[in-house]
Structures are given as C-alpha cells and as structure tokens.
Amino acid sequence: MTRVVLLVLAALLLAPLAAVAAEKSADDGEQANKAEEQPAPPSFAPGAKVILALTILPPDQWQLNHLVPLRLQFDEEYLKDAPFTVKQPVWDFTLKSYMPRYTAEIPIQLAADLADGELTIQLEVLGSICEASGEACTFCKENISIELTILGKALPDTKNQALNEGTATDAHRLSLP
C-alpha cells in the first residue's frame, strides 16, 4: 500500500516536470524553424551600390543622447586602399530626442574588381549615451566591422544571386566605457 501511495505521489510530482520538458522541446523546435526561415544575408556583385544600414544600440538601461550627434567615420588612411568608395569619411547623424536605437545609412560603391569572398568594412562610432533615468551621461568611441559577401557569378539554380544594388544591415550594441 505504501509503495502504491509513493508511486502515485511520484507520478503527481513528475507530471508537471514532464509537461515543462515537452513544452521546452516544442519551443526549441519552433526556434529552429524560425532560424531556418530567416533569409541569408544578401551577396553583392563587384561594383555594386550598397547602403550600409547600421543600427546603433546603447547598453541596457541606457539611451542615445540627442544633444551630441552620432558620428560614424572611416579612417582616411584606410579609405586610400579600401575596396570601396564613400562620398565622405565622416557622417554625422542628428537625433531628435533620446533614443533606444538609431539606424544610420551610409551609401558606398564596391570596387568593380573585387574577388568572390568576404569583405570586412571597418569604421568607428562616436557618440554619447545617457542612463535611462537621466542621471549620468558619457561619451563612447568604438570600432565596428561590417561583413559583406561578394559574389561575382552565382549558379543559375541558386537562390543567392548577387545584388547590383541593395542594403547590408547590421547592428552594434555600444559598451559602457
């Protein structure tokens, strides 16, 4: 009789754990399906016109300070030999208010003689962030790398055709100094 009671109690106690495990397994399956559904980042043809759409995010519990322009800049020495051209080395973006994120867009033109492969574009972000409570602000300066895939010719049956024009999106979360 005691064994029966213990078995019933064990079953009652383990049932919720089994339900949680089954739910977690279903959630993992859904996340895997969502990851499979997301399209691959675009590939760009040599000579393509590309918009670098870079979303800048402040650290958690912080926001971007609108009193100081957000600046994205390329090193001028880097640009001399860069496999792309950009109209200007420094881009200032004026924010209208304190913001939890900002997406800056910079147009570039890839060199026409690029080989297939990965291209890393380097730039620097400078700005100011403030605590969400408004108690403290600080300046930040960080280096950022954006990866592009260059694809001269794709096979006719592939989905990943190289774009002659398009947008490369990336995000960067700032660190506290």
N, C-alpha and C positions, 0 to 999 in steps of 0.2 A: 504494500500500500504506500509506504514511504517513497519507494522508487517511482511509483506512478505519479505521486504528487511532485517529486523533484523533476521528473521528465516534463510534466505539464508546465511547471514554473519556468524551466529552461526554455521550453518552446515559446512561452509568452514573452520572455525576456529577449530571446534571439530574433523573434519575428520583426520587430522594428529595425534591428540592425540589418537584416536581410533586405528589407524594403529600401533602406538608405543605400545599401550597396547596389541594388538593382537600379535605383534612380540615378546614382552616380555613373554607373555603366552606360545608361541611356544618354546622360548629359555628355559623356565623353564621346559617344558615337555621333551626337548632334554637332559637337565642336569639330570633330574630324570631317564631317560632311561640309560644314561651313568653310573650313580651310581648303577643301578641295574645290569648292565653288568659286573662291576668290580668283580673279584673273591674274595671270602672271604680269609682272611689271612690263611695260612696253619696251620694245627694242627700237633703236633708232638707226637709220641709214647714215652712212657718211655724208656730210654736208647738210644734215637735217637742221631745221629751225626748231629749237626746243625751248619751252618755258620751264624754268626751274621753279616749281611751286613748293616752297619750303615753309612748313608750319612750325613756328617757334612757340614752345610751351614753357611757362615758368615752372619752378619746382612746386610740389603740392603745397597748398595753403599760401601761395604767392600769386601775384598777378603782374602783368607787364605794365610798366609805368608810362603813361601818356605824356608826361612832362619832358621826357627825353626821347628823341627819335630813335627808332630801332634801326641799326645800321648793319648792312651786310656788305662786306668788302673783300675783294680779291687782292692778293699781294701782287704789286705791279711787276716784280721780277718773275713771279710765277706766270703771269699773263704773257710775257715775252715769248715763252716757248710752249704755251698751253695749246692743246689740240682743239681749241675752240676760240671764238671771238665773242666779246661782250662790248656793248657800247661804252660803258664806263666802268671803272674799277670799284667805285663806291656808290652804294644805293641806300638812301635814307628813306624811311617809311614813318610817316607821322600818324600816330594813333589818336583816335578821337576821345578815348576815355581809358580808364584802367581796364585791361582786357585779360581774360583767362587764356587766350591764344591769339596768334596772328599769322596769317598766311601771306608771305611775301612772294612776289612773282618777278623773276629776272629772265629776260629773253637772251638766249645765246645762239650762236651758229656753230655747229660742229664743223671741223675741218673735212674737206672732201676726200682726203687721202687716208682716213682712219682705217685701221685693220679691224677685223672682227675681234670681239672680246669685251672685257670690262674696262670702263673708263671712270676714273675717280676724279671728281671735281672738288677742289678744296677752296674754302672761303672761311671768313671769320665773322662772327656775330658779336655786336657790341650793343649794349642797351642797359636799361635799368629795370629792376624788379622791386616790388614792394610787397610786404606782408599783406594778406587779405584784410587783416584787422586795421591796416593803415599805420601801424606803429613804427615800422622801420622800412627803409629803402636802401638798396645797394646797387652798385654798378656790376655788370658782368661782361666778360670777354672770353669767348670760346671759339675754338677751331671746329669746323664742320666739314665732313666729307660726304659727297653725294655720289652714289654709284649709278652709272648708266651702262646699258648693254648695247654694244654696237654690232649690227648685223648687216653685212653688205648684201647678201642674197640669201633668201630663205627657200627651202624646197617648196614646190608648188602645193604639196599636200599638208604643209604645216600651218598651224593656227597663228604662230608667232611671226607675222610679217613685220618687216622693219618699217617704221614710220618716217616720212619725209618732213612731217610737222607733227608736233604733239607736246604733251605735258608730262614731265617727270615729277612725281610727287614724293616728298619725304617729310619727316617730322624730326624735330630735335628738342629734347627737354633740357632746359638750362639747369646747371648745378648751382648750388649755393657757393659763393666764394669762400 
